[in-house]
Amino acid sequence: MDTVDRSNRRQMLAQTFSALKYRNYRLWFFGQLTSLVGTWMQNTAQGYLIYTLTQSPAYLGYVGFAAGLPSWLFMLYGGVITDRISRRTLLIITQAAMMVLAFIQAALVVTNLVQPWHIIILAFLLGIANAFDTPARQTIIVDLVDREDLTNAIAMNATMFNLAVVVGPSAAGMAYAALGPAWCFFINGLSFIAVIVGLLLMHIETKPRPPRKQSTLQELLDGFRYVKTDQIVQTLIVNIGVLSLFGMSMMTLLPAWSVEVLHGDVTTNGLLVSARGVGALAGALMIAAIGHRNIKGKIWLAGSFLMPVMMGLFALAHWLPLSLLLMTGLGWSFMVQANTSNAMIQTRVDDQLRGRVLSIYSLVFFGAFPVGSLLVGELALRLGEVGTIFFYSLVLIAAALLVFWRRPEIRELP
């Protein structure tokens, strides 16, 4: 019996981490993980820094809006570029640009020149780089693993992202308190070296791109036509936008929540973000382990109802240990929705349209965030932080009920 149990455990472990058997994916995974830890250190420090400079939750919304606005302006074009040129080349360019911006922000803080408008402009410039980086990052996975391991690789991507969410904010809280915010930005700048080196070391088969027969606008319209005709993909994309608008944007308020509601400091903020990352990491690992069981639709449904429940309880809980537990549940429910949505879309879309469809998905996902950030900051001034998050939870439960009623076929997706 012990031998059988050990064999089953080894098989489960191999299935959970199957994407890591590919050298190219290992280079991607560990390089991106290092970079994302630095990114979350910067994001956490940046939010707390601008709140310290302004003492206004509205400015938290302004930064989120500035970071996400380029998604609306450039993300779709980024999808077209992703379908035209080497994804690896595009990623090297975007990662290098992000590295330079991190060093600039560190220099402004070290020299005591930093002002709120500096942070907003740098957030906007970083958003431009992200608008081109995101479609390439979402679609390069198909170049790194075989088709049968694509869902696992997507889940491992989410695992990597959320492992960084666990480590980065906590590290930022400690580094900010001990050394100041400049070190968070400087470490982030250094972290991009890991992913750039990893990309340069990859051996990726060069695939001929189809000859261009259409204009950029026509190519974009092809992507929209596909989304319009596939009702499942359309519903998943609309839902991820609602999730971003009324779910992910609540994270913008955490620096103010840490101080005003929980009466804490920058360390409290880091703990809350990390708790969300723990839950999301658990969700991503769960998808990686059981993705082969073809129950993604059911997992997606569970997440869609659990998230607003966790959010409503979080709004009412003003005790740090309980808040951390609820934030963990929020992270799990958010991740299983985002992860399964991405996997279900990627397994349906044709390779020739992959960059464009994923750019539409990314536009809606990341483009809704700045609108939500602006809205959440303004609502917090009128309803307070507690009232705003509770209101958002009601919107999300209504959205989950609507999809449950109008698109029952989603919960049966494999």
C-alpha positions as CSV (number, residue, x, y, z in Angstrom):
1,M,0.0,0.0,0.0
2,D,2.8,2.4,0.9
3,T,4.4,1.7,-2.5
4,V,1.2,2.5,-4.3
5,D,0.7,5.7,-2.2
6,R,4.2,6.8,-3.0
7,S,3.7,6.1,-6.7
8,N,0.4,8.1,-6.7
9,R,2.1,11.0,-4.9
10,R,5.0,11.0,-7.5
11,Q,2.4,10.9,-10.3
12,M,0.5,13.8,-8.8
13,L,3.7,15.8,-8.3
14,A,4.7,15.2,-11.9
15,Q,1.3,16.3,-13.2
16,T,1.3,19.4,-11.0
17,F,4.7,20.6,-12.3
18,S,4.8,19.0,-15.7
19,A,5.6,22.3,-17.5
20,L,8.9,22.4,-15.7
21,K,10.3,19.5,-17.6
22,Y,10.9,21.8,-20.5
23,R,14.2,23.7,-20.4
24,N,12.8,26.8,-22.0
25,Y,9.9,27.0,-19.6
26,R,12.2,26.5,-16.6
27,L,14.3,29.5,-17.8
28,W,11.0,31.5,-18.2
29,F,9.6,30.4,-14.8
30,F,12.6,31.2,-12.6
31,G,13.5,34.4,-14.5
32,Q,10.0,35.7,-14.3
33,L,9.6,34.7,-10.7
34,T,12.7,36.8,-9.7
35,S,11.4,39.8,-11.8
36,L,7.9,39.6,-10.3
37,V,9.1,39.6,-6.7
38,G,10.8,42.9,-7.6
39,T,7.7,44.2,-9.3
40,W,5.5,43.5,-6.2
41,M,8.1,45.1,-4.0
42,Q,7.8,48.2,-6.2
43,N,4.0,48.1,-6.4
44,T,3.7,47.8,-2.6
45,A,6.2,50.5,-1.9
46,Q,4.8,52.9,-4.5
47,G,1.3,52.7,-3.1
48,Y,2.4,53.4,0.4
49,L,4.8,56.1,-0.7
50,I,2.1,58.1,-2.5
51,Y,-0.3,57.7,0.4
52,T,2.4,59.0,2.7
53,L,3.1,62.0,0.5
54,T,-0.6,62.9,0.0
55,Q,-2.6,61.3,2.8
56,S,-5.4,60.8,0.2
57,P,-7.0,57.5,-0.9
58,A,-7.9,59.3,-4.2
59,Y,-4.2,59.5,-5.2
60,L,-4.1,55.7,-4.9
61,G,-6.8,55.6,-7.5
62,Y,-4.9,58.2,-9.7
63,V,-1.8,56.0,-9.7
64,G,-3.9,52.9,-10.6
65,F,-5.6,54.8,-13.3
66,A,-2.4,56.1,-14.8
67,A,-0.8,52.6,-14.8
68,G,-3.8,51.1,-16.5
69,L,-4.8,53.8,-19.0
70,P,-2.2,52.7,-21.6
71,S,-4.0,49.3,-21.7
72,W,-6.9,51.1,-23.4
73,L,-4.5,53.0,-25.7
74,F,-2.0,50.4,-26.8
75,M,-3.0,46.8,-25.7
76,L,-4.8,45.9,-28.9
77,Y,-1.9,47.1,-31.0
78,G,0.4,45.1,-28.8
79,G,-1.6,42.0,-29.7
80,V,-1.1,42.7,-33.4
81,I,2.6,43.2,-32.9
82,T,2.7,40.0,-30.9
83,D,1.3,38.1,-33.8
84,R,3.8,39.7,-36.2
85,I,7.2,39.5,-34.6
86,S,9.1,37.3,-32.2
87,R,7.5,37.2,-28.8
88,R,10.9,36.8,-27.2
89,T,12.3,39.9,-28.9
90,L,9.3,41.9,-27.9
91,L,9.6,40.7,-24.2
92,I,13.3,41.6,-24.1
93,I,12.5,45.2,-25.2
94,T,9.6,45.7,-22.8
95,Q,11.5,44.2,-19.8
96,A,14.5,46.4,-20.5
97,A,12.2,49.5,-20.6
98,M,10.6,48.5,-17.2
99,M,14.1,48.1,-15.7
100,V,15.1,51.7,-16.7
101,L,11.8,53.1,-15.2
102,A,12.5,51.3,-11.9
103,F,16.0,52.8,-11.7
104,I,14.6,56.3,-12.4
105,Q,12.1,56.0,-9.6
106,A,14.8,54.9,-7.2
107,A,16.9,57.8,-8.2
108,L,14.1,60.3,-7.6
109,V,13.5,58.9,-4.1
110,V,17.2,58.8,-3.2
111,T,17.7,62.5,-4.2
112,N,14.5,63.5,-2.3
113,L,13.1,65.0,-5.5
114,V,10.1,62.6,-5.7
115,Q,6.7,64.2,-6.0
116,P,3.2,62.7,-6.5
117,W,3.1,63.7,-10.1
118,H,6.5,61.9,-10.7
119,I,4.9,58.7,-9.5
120,I,1.8,59.1,-11.7
121,I,3.9,59.8,-14.8
122,L,6.2,56.8,-14.2
123,A,3.1,54.6,-13.6
124,F,1.8,55.7,-16.9
125,L,5.1,55.0,-18.7
126,L,5.2,51.6,-17.0
127,G,1.7,51.0,-18.2
128,I,2.8,51.6,-21.9
129,A,5.5,48.9,-21.5
130,N,3.0,46.6,-19.9
131,A,0.5,47.1,-22.8
132,F,3.0,45.5,-25.2
133,D,4.5,43.1,-22.7
134,T,1.2,41.5,-21.6
135,P,0.1,39.9,-24.9
136,A,3.6,38.6,-25.6
137,R,3.8,37.2,-22.0
138,Q,0.4,35.6,-22.3
139,T,1.1,33.9,-25.6
140,I,4.8,33.0,-25.4
141,I,3.8,29.9,-23.3
142,V,2.7,28.1,-26.5
143,D,6.4,28.4,-27.7
144,L,7.8,26.9,-24.5
145,V,5.8,23.8,-23.9
146,D,3.9,21.1,-25.9
147,R,0.2,21.5,-26.5
148,E,-0.8,18.8,-24.0
149,D,1.0,20.8,-21.2
150,L,-0.4,24.2,-22.1
151,T,-3.0,24.3,-19.4
152,N,-0.5,23.2,-16.8
153,A,2.0,25.9,-18.0
154,I,-0.8,28.6,-17.7
155,A,-1.5,27.4,-14.1
156,M,2.3,27.4,-13.4
157,N,2.4,31.0,-14.7
158,A,-0.2,31.9,-12.1
159,T,1.7,29.9,-9.5
160,M,4.8,32.0,-10.3
161,F,2.9,35.2,-10.2
162,N,1.3,34.5,-6.8
163,L,4.5,33.1,-5.3
164,A,5.9,36.6,-6.0
165,V,2.8,38.2,-4.5
166,V,3.5,36.2,-1.3
167,V,7.2,37.2,-1.1
168,G,7.3,40.6,-2.7
169,P,4.9,42.7,-0.6
170,S,6.2,41.2,2.7
171,A,9.8,41.9,1.6
172,A,8.7,45.4,0.5
173,G,7.2,46.1,3.9
174,M,10.4,45.1,5.7
175,A,12.7,46.9,3.2
176,Y,10.6,50.0,3.3
177,A,10.5,50.1,7.1
178,A,14.3,49.4,7.5
179,L,15.9,51.1,4.4
180,G,13.2,53.3,2.8
181,P,11.3,53.0,-0.5
182,A,14.3,53.7,-2.8
183,W,15.7,50.2,-2.1
184,C,12.4,48.6,-3.2
185,F,12.6,50.4,-6.5
186,F,16.3,49.6,-7.0
187,I,15.9,45.9,-6.2
188,N,13.0,45.8,-8.7
189,G,15.3,47.3,-11.4
190,L,18.0,44.6,-10.7
191,S,15.4,41.8,-10.8
192,F,14.6,42.4,-14.5
193,I,18.1,41.2,-15.4
194,A,17.0,37.6,-14.5
195,V,14.2,37.4,-17.0
196,I,16.2,39.1,-19.8
197,V,19.0,36.6,-19.3
198,G,16.5,33.8,-19.3
199,L,14.9,34.9,-22.5
200,L,18.4,35.2,-24.2
201,L,19.3,31.7,-23.2
202,M,16.2,30.0,-24.6
203,H,16.3,27.9,-27.7
204,I,13.0,28.6,-29.4
205,E,12.2,27.2,-32.8
206,T,11.6,29.9,-35.3
207,K,8.2,29.6,-36.8
208,P,7.4,31.4,-40.1
209,R,4.8,34.2,-39.6
210,P,1.9,34.3,-42.1
211,P,2.4,37.0,-44.7
212,R,0.5,40.2,-44.0
213,K,-2.5,40.5,-46.2
214,Q,-4.5,42.9,-44.1
215,S,-4.1,46.3,-42.5
216,T,-3.6,46.6,-38.7
217,L,-7.2,47.7,-38.3
218,Q,-8.5,44.7,-40.3
219,E,-6.4,42.3,-38.2
220,L,-7.8,43.8,-35.0
221,L,-11.3,43.5,-36.3
222,D,-10.7,39.8,-37.0
223,G,-9.9,39.3,-33.3
224,F,-13.1,41.1,-32.3
225,R,-15.2,39.1,-34.8
226,Y,-13.9,35.9,-33.3
227,V,-14.8,37.0,-29.8
228,K,-18.2,38.2,-31.0
229,T,-19.1,34.8,-32.6
230,D,-17.8,32.6,-29.7
231,Q,-20.3,33.2,-26.9
232,I,-18.3,31.3,-24.3
233,V,-15.1,33.3,-25.0
234,Q,-17.2,36.5,-25.0
235,T,-18.8,35.8,-21.6
236,L,-15.5,34.9,-20.1
237,I,-13.9,38.1,-21.3
238,V,-16.8,40.2,-20.1
239,N,-16.7,38.5,-16.7
240,I,-13.0,39.0,-16.3
241,G,-13.6,42.7,-16.9
242,V,-16.2,42.8,-14.2
243,L,-13.9,40.9,-11.9
244,S,-11.1,43.5,-12.5
245,L,-13.4,46.5,-12.3
246,F,-15.1,45.5,-9.0
247,G,-12.7,42.9,-7.6
248,M,-9.1,43.5,-8.3
249,S,-9.4,47.3,-8.0
250,M,-10.2,46.9,-4.3
251,M,-6.4,46.2,-3.8
252,T,-5.9,49.9,-4.6
253,L,-7.4,50.8,-1.2
254,L,-5.2,48.5,0.9
255,P,-2.6,51.2,2.0
256,A,-5.5,53.4,3.3
257,W,-7.3,50.3,4.7
258,S,-4.2,49.3,6.6
259,V,-4.0,52.7,8.3
260,E,-7.6,53.9,8.6
261,V,-9.4,50.6,9.3
262,L,-6.8,48.3,10.8
263,H,-4.8,51.1,12.4
264,G,-1.5,49.6,11.1
265,D,1.4,50.7,8.9
266,V,3.3,49.7,5.8
267,T,4.0,46.2,7.3
268,T,0.2,45.7,7.7
269,N,-0.2,46.6,4.0
270,G,2.4,44.1,3.0
271,L,0.8,41.4,5.1
272,L,-2.6,42.0,3.4
273,V,-1.2,41.8,-0.1
274,S,0.9,38.7,0.8
275,A,-2.2,37.0,2.3
276,R,-4.0,37.5,-1.0
277,G,-1.0,36.0,-2.7
278,V,-1.0,32.9,-0.4
279,G,-4.6,32.3,-1.4
280,A,-4.0,32.9,-5.1
281,L,-0.9,30.6,-5.0
282,A,-3.0,27.9,-3.5
283,G,-5.6,28.3,-6.2
284,A,-3.0,28.3,-9.0
285,L,-1.3,25.1,-7.6
286,M,-4.8,23.5,-7.3
287,I,-5.5,24.2,-11.0
288,A,-2.0,22.9,-12.0
289,A,-2.7,19.6,-10.0
290,I,-6.2,18.9,-11.2
291,G,-6.4,20.7,-14.5
292,H,-6.3,17.4,-16.3
293,R,-9.6,16.3,-14.7
294,N,-11.6,18.6,-17.0
295,I,-13.6,20.4,-14.4
296,K,-12.4,23.9,-15.0
297,G,-16.0,25.2,-15.5
298,K,-17.1,24.0,-12.1
299,I,-14.0,25.5,-10.4
300,W,-14.6,28.8,-12.2
301,L,-18.2,28.7,-10.9
302,A,-17.1,28.1,-7.3
303,G,-14.7,31.0,-7.5
304,S,-17.3,33.4,-8.9
305,F,-19.6,33.0,-5.9
306,L,-16.9,32.7,-3.2
307,M,-15.2,35.9,-4.1
308,P,-18.0,38.4,-3.3
309,V,-18.8,36.5,-0.1
310,M,-15.2,36.8,1.0
311,M,-15.1,40.5,0.0
312,G,-18.3,41.3,1.9
313,L,-17.0,39.6,5.1
314,F,-13.6,41.4,4.6
315,A,-15.5,44.7,4.6
316,L,-17.0,43.9,8.0
317,A,-13.9,42.4,9.6
318,H,-11.7,44.9,11.3
319,W,-9.4,42.5,13.1
320,L,-6.1,41.8,11.4
321,P,-5.9,38.0,11.8
322,L,-9.4,37.6,10.4
323,S,-8.7,40.1,7.7
324,L,-5.7,38.1,6.6
325,L,-7.7,34.9,6.5
326,L,-10.4,36.5,4.4
327,M,-7.9,38.1,2.1
328,T,-6.5,34.6,1.5
329,G,-9.9,33.4,0.5
330,L,-10.2,36.4,-1.8
331,G,-6.9,35.5,-3.4
332,W,-8.0,31.9,-4.0
333,S,-11.3,32.8,-5.5
334,F,-9.9,35.5,-7.8
335,M,-7.1,33.2,-9.1
336,V,-9.3,30.2,-9.9
337,Q,-11.5,32.5,-12.0
338,A,-8.7,34.3,-13.8
339,N,-6.7,31.1,-14.3
340,T,-9.5,28.9,-15.6
341,S,-10.8,31.8,-17.8
342,N,-7.4,32.1,-19.4
343,A,-7.0,28.3,-19.9
344,M,-10.5,27.9,-21.3
345,I,-10.0,30.7,-23.8
346,Q,-6.5,29.5,-24.9
347,T,-7.7,26.0,-25.5
348,R,-10.5,27.3,-27.8
349,V,-8.7,30.0,-29.8
350,D,-6.9,29.3,-33.1
351,D,-3.1,29.9,-33.0
352,Q,-3.2,32.5,-35.8
353,L,-5.6,34.7,-33.7
354,R,-4.1,33.9,-30.3
355,G,-2.2,37.2,-29.8
356,R,-5.2,39.3,-30.8
357,V,-7.8,37.4,-28.8
358,L,-5.5,37.4,-25.7
359,S,-4.8,41.1,-26.2
360,I,-8.6,41.7,-26.1
361,Y,-8.8,39.5,-22.9
362,S,-5.8,41.5,-21.5
363,L,-7.3,44.8,-22.5
364,V,-10.5,44.1,-20.7
365,F,-8.7,42.6,-17.7
366,F,-6.1,45.2,-17.2
367,G,-8.1,48.1,-18.9
368,A,-10.9,47.7,-16.4
369,F,-8.5,48.1,-13.5
370,P,-7.6,51.8,-13.9
371,V,-11.3,52.6,-14.2
372,G,-12.0,50.6,-11.1
373,S,-9.0,52.2,-9.3
374,L,-10.3,55.7,-10.1
375,L,-13.8,54.7,-9.1
376,V,-12.8,53.0,-5.9
377,G,-10.7,56.0,-4.8
378,E,-13.5,58.5,-5.4
379,L,-16.1,56.2,-3.8
380,A,-13.9,55.8,-0.7
381,L,-14.1,59.6,-0.3
382,R,-17.9,59.5,-0.3
383,L,-18.8,56.1,1.2
384,G,-15.7,55.4,3.1
385,E,-13.4,52.4,2.6
386,V,-15.7,49.9,4.3
387,G,-18.8,51.0,2.4
388,T,-17.0,50.9,-0.9
389,I,-15.8,47.4,-0.6
390,F,-19.1,46.1,0.6
391,F,-20.8,47.8,-2.4
392,Y,-18.4,46.1,-4.7
393,S,-19.2,42.7,-3.2
394,L,-22.9,43.2,-4.0
395,V,-22.0,44.0,-7.6
396,L,-19.9,40.8,-7.9
397,I,-22.6,38.5,-6.5
398,A,-25.1,40.0,-9.0
399,A,-22.7,39.3,-11.8
400,A,-22.1,35.7,-10.7
401,L,-25.9,35.1,-10.5
402,L,-26.4,36.6,-14.0
403,V,-23.7,34.3,-15.6
404,F,-25.1,31.3,-13.7
405,W,-28.6,32.0,-15.2
406,R,-27.6,33.1,-18.7
407,R,-24.6,30.9,-19.5
408,P,-25.1,27.5,-17.7
409,E,-22.9,25.8,-20.3
410,I,-19.8,27.5,-18.8
411,R,-19.9,25.3,-15.7
412,E,-19.8,22.2,-17.9
413,L,-16.6,23.2,-19.7
414,P,-13.8,20.7,-19.4
